[in-house]
Amino acid sequence: MSDGNSSLTDEEREELERLRAQKAAAEQQQRDEQDRRELERLRKQQRLAQEDAAYYAERQRRKEERRREREHPDYSLDDLEPMPRVQKIVIGVLAVAFVVLIAYLIWFNVLR
């Protein structure tokens, strides 16, 4: 450039090519980083969509199960909770009192 000519020297061309290569590498690295972020975002979207689909499928399955149970109830002793001990004692005492009452009525009405 010192002679007024716009052509580059060999050293300047090498430097220009090196700087262009660095710039291209930096731009490629930036594009790669953007691609990675987009890939992560898409993976997250896909995972959330799958979770949503699984949630709604499970919700629908439970809804269908409840509907079937309402239409076809299955009553069995297995569905009942175990009887509390106090309730068993009360029933036992009432049964004994009933037997004693019957025995009393029979004893004093039949034998007289």
C-alpha positions as CSV (number, residue, x, y, z in Angstrom):
1,M,0.0,0.0,0.0
2,S,3.0,2.3,0.3
3,D,3.3,2.5,-3.5
4,G,-0.3,3.7,-3.9
5,N,-1.3,0.3,-5.2
6,S,-4.4,-1.3,-3.6
7,S,-3.1,-4.8,-3.8
8,L,-2.1,-6.6,-0.6
9,T,1.3,-8.0,0.2
10,D,1.8,-11.7,0.9
11,E,2.0,-11.0,4.6
12,E,-1.2,-9.0,4.6
13,R,-3.0,-11.7,2.6
14,E,-1.9,-14.3,5.1
15,E,-3.0,-12.1,8.0
16,L,-6.3,-11.5,6.2
17,E,-6.9,-15.2,5.6
18,R,-6.0,-16.0,9.2
19,L,-8.4,-13.3,10.5
20,R,-11.1,-14.5,8.2
21,A,-10.6,-18.1,9.3
22,Q,-10.7,-17.0,13.0
23,K,-13.9,-15.0,12.2
24,A,-15.4,-18.0,10.4
25,A,-14.5,-20.3,13.3
26,A,-16.0,-17.9,15.8
27,E,-19.2,-17.7,13.8
28,Q,-19.3,-21.5,13.4
29,Q,-18.8,-21.9,17.1
30,Q,-21.7,-19.4,17.7
31,R,-23.9,-21.3,15.3
32,D,-23.0,-24.5,17.0
33,E,-23.9,-23.1,20.3
34,Q,-27.2,-21.8,19.0
35,D,-27.9,-25.2,17.5
36,R,-27.2,-26.9,20.9
37,R,-29.5,-24.5,22.7
38,E,-32.2,-25.1,20.1
39,L,-31.7,-28.8,20.4
40,E,-32.0,-28.7,24.2
41,R,-35.1,-26.5,23.9
42,L,-36.7,-28.9,21.4
43,R,-35.7,-31.9,23.6
44,K,-37.3,-30.2,26.6
45,Q,-40.4,-29.4,24.6
46,Q,-40.7,-33.0,23.4
47,R,-40.1,-34.3,27.0
48,L,-42.8,-32.0,28.3
49,A,-45.2,-33.0,25.5
50,Q,-44.6,-36.7,26.4
51,E,-45.2,-36.0,30.1
52,D,-48.4,-34.1,29.3
53,A,-49.5,-36.9,27.0
54,A,-48.8,-39.5,29.7
55,Y,-50.6,-37.4,32.3
56,Y,-53.7,-37.0,30.2
57,A,-53.7,-40.7,29.2
58,E,-53.5,-41.7,32.8
59,R,-56.2,-39.2,33.7
60,Q,-58.4,-40.7,30.9
61,R,-57.7,-44.2,32.1
62,R,-58.7,-43.4,35.6
63,K,-61.9,-41.7,34.4
64,E,-62.8,-44.8,32.3
65,E,-62.0,-47.0,35.3
66,R,-64.3,-44.9,37.6
67,R,-67.0,-45.0,35.0
68,R,-66.8,-48.8,34.7
69,E,-66.9,-49.1,38.5
70,R,-70.0,-47.0,38.7
71,E,-71.7,-49.1,36.0
72,H,-70.6,-52.4,37.4
73,P,-70.1,-52.1,41.1
74,D,-68.3,-55.1,42.8
75,Y,-69.3,-55.4,46.4
76,S,-67.3,-57.8,48.4
77,L,-66.0,-58.2,52.0
78,D,-62.6,-57.3,50.8
79,D,-63.8,-53.8,50.2
80,L,-64.8,-53.3,53.8
81,E,-62.5,-52.0,56.4
82,P,-61.8,-54.3,59.3
83,M,-64.2,-53.9,62.3
84,P,-62.7,-51.9,65.2
85,R,-62.1,-53.8,68.4
86,V,-64.5,-51.6,70.4
87,Q,-67.3,-52.3,68.0
88,K,-66.6,-56.1,68.3
89,I,-66.8,-55.8,72.1
90,V,-70.0,-53.8,72.0
91,I,-71.6,-56.4,69.7
92,G,-70.4,-59.3,71.9
93,V,-71.8,-57.6,75.0
94,L,-75.2,-57.0,73.3
95,A,-75.2,-60.7,72.1
96,V,-74.6,-62.0,75.6
97,A,-77.2,-59.6,77.0
98,F,-79.7,-60.9,74.4
99,V,-79.0,-64.5,75.2
100,V,-79.4,-63.8,79.0
101,L,-82.7,-61.9,78.3
102,I,-84.1,-64.9,76.3
103,A,-82.9,-67.3,79.0
104,Y,-84.6,-65.1,81.7
105,L,-87.9,-65.0,79.7
106,I,-87.9,-68.7,79.1
107,W,-86.9,-69.6,82.7
108,F,-89.5,-67.4,84.4
109,N,-92.4,-67.8,81.9
110,V,-92.1,-71.5,81.0
111,L,-91.3,-72.9,84.4
112,R,-94.1,-71.1,86.3
